[in-house]
Amino acid sequence: MERGEIMNALEEADRILEMLASREMSEEEIYENTALSRETAQILIEFLASVGLVTKEGVCIKLTDSGRKFLEL
C-alpha cells in the first residue's frame, strides 16, 4: 500500500465508525457506503474488531462502547 492509500483507509475507518454510531450495518452496507474495495473494507472491519472498536454478530457489524469512546476523542 502506498501512503495515500493508507491515509484513505484510515479516513474510511473513521467514517465506518461514524456510520456505526447511528446503527448497526452489514459488511455489504459498509462496503457500498465507502470508497474502499471490498477486500480492503473486510480487512479494515477485521482490524476494527481485533482492537475492540466493533463487533461482528452474524452479518451485522456493531460499534462497541470502546468504539463510542474512541469517537469522542
C-alpha positions as CSV (number, residue, x, y, z in Angstrom):
1,M,0.0,0.0,0.0
2,E,1.2,3.5,-0.8
3,R,1.0,6.3,1.7
4,G,-2.1,7.8,0.0
5,E,-3.9,4.5,0.2
6,I,-3.1,4.1,3.9
7,M,-4.4,7.6,4.6
8,N,-7.6,6.9,2.6
9,A,-8.1,3.7,4.6
10,L,-7.6,5.5,7.9
11,E,-10.2,8.1,6.9
12,E,-12.6,5.4,5.8
13,A,-12.1,3.6,9.1
14,D,-13.2,6.8,10.9
15,R,-16.1,7.0,8.5
16,I,-17.1,3.4,9.2
17,L,-17.1,4.1,13.0
18,E,-19.2,7.2,12.5
19,M,-21.7,5.3,10.4
20,L,-22.0,2.6,13.0
21,A,-22.6,5.2,15.7
22,S,-26.1,5.6,14.4
23,R,-27.0,2.0,13.7
24,E,-25.6,-1.5,13.1
25,M,-24.8,-2.3,9.5
26,S,-23.9,-5.3,7.3
27,E,-20.5,-5.6,5.7
28,E,-22.2,-5.1,2.4
29,E,-23.8,-1.8,3.5
30,I,-20.4,-0.6,4.8
31,Y,-18.8,-1.6,1.5
32,E,-21.4,0.3,-0.5
33,N,-21.0,3.5,1.6
34,T,-17.2,3.8,1.5
35,A,-14.6,4.4,-1.2
36,L,-12.8,1.1,-0.3
37,S,-12.5,-2.1,-2.3
38,R,-14.4,-5.0,-0.9
39,E,-11.2,-6.6,0.2
40,T,-9.9,-3.5,2.0
41,A,-13.2,-2.9,3.7
42,Q,-13.2,-6.5,5.0
43,I,-9.6,-6.1,6.3
44,L,-10.5,-2.8,7.9
45,I,-13.5,-4.3,9.6
46,E,-11.4,-7.2,10.9
47,F,-8.9,-4.7,12.2
48,L,-11.5,-2.6,14.0
49,A,-12.9,-5.8,15.5
50,S,-9.5,-7.0,16.6
51,V,-8.9,-3.8,18.6
52,G,-12.3,-3.9,20.1
53,L,-13.9,-0.9,18.4
54,V,-16.6,-3.0,16.6
55,T,-18.1,-6.5,16.9
56,K,-19.3,-8.8,14.2
57,E,-22.5,-10.7,15.1
58,G,-23.6,-12.8,12.1
59,V,-23.8,-10.4,9.2
60,C,-24.1,-7.3,11.5
61,I,-21.3,-5.0,12.5
62,K,-21.9,-3.0,15.7
63,L,-20.0,-0.3,17.4
64,T,-18.7,-1.2,20.9
65,D,-18.6,1.0,23.9
66,S,-14.9,1.4,23.3
67,G,-15.7,2.4,19.7
68,R,-18.1,5.1,21.0
69,K,-15.4,6.4,23.4
70,F,-12.9,6.5,20.6
71,L,-15.2,8.7,18.5
72,E,-15.4,11.1,21.4
73,L,-11.7,11.8,21.2
